[in-house]
């Protein structure tokens, strides 16, 4: 019985250590973020400069179609919100 408890204890400790390293918020994830952050920043700046110099309005990522960059002149968020606010007020 003692042997089985030792094995179970070692397995549990091993799993906990593994999660501390490889799990969400673990050492590996944090290190990856540290290493990749400057690379992502360089890419972001390159996209921004390319867009501005090329006169682009919107740049999408393919194939996810996420917006990587857009010219704030085409941002109609405030206009849409104003419209929605006007339409949501009941008319008397």
C-alpha positions, -999 to 999 in steps of 0.1 A, spaced: 0 0 0 29 24 8 44 18 -26 11 27 -43 8 59 -22 44 69 -32 36 63 -69 4 83 -67 22 111 -48 50 112 -74 25 112 -103 6 141 -87 38 161 -81 49 154 -117 16 166 -131 17 197 -110 53 205 -121 43 199 -157 14 223 -155 36 249 -138 59 248 -168 36 239 -197 1 249 -185 -17 282 -190 3 310 -174 32 286 -170 69 293 -174 69 283 -211 40 306 -220 55 335 -202 89 329 -218 73 326 -252 55 360 -247 88 376 -236 106 363 -267 78 370 -292 67 405 -280 95 424 -297 89 404 -329 52 412 -329 59 448 -323 83 450 -353 57 433 -375 30 457 -362 52 487 -370 61 473 -405 24 468 -413 16 503 -401 44 520 -421 36 499 -452 -1 509 -450 6 545 -445 32 547 -472 11 527 -496 -21 546 -490 -40 516 -478 -73 519 -459 -75 485 -444 -51 455 -442 -65 421 -435 -47 389 -423 -53 360 -446 -70 335 -442 -85 345 -409 -96 379 -423 -88 397 -391 -81 434 -394 -44 440 -389 -45 477 -395 -70 504 -406 -69 541 -413 -88 558 -385 -104 581 -411 -127 551 -421 -137 543 -385 -174 548 -384 -179 534 -349 -192 568 -335 -216 573 -364 -230 538 -359 -234 543 -322 -252 576 -327 -275 559 -352 -282 530 -328 -288 554 -299 -313 574 -319 -332 543 -331 -333 527 -296 -352 557 -281 -389 550 -284 -408 576 -304 -439 591 -287 
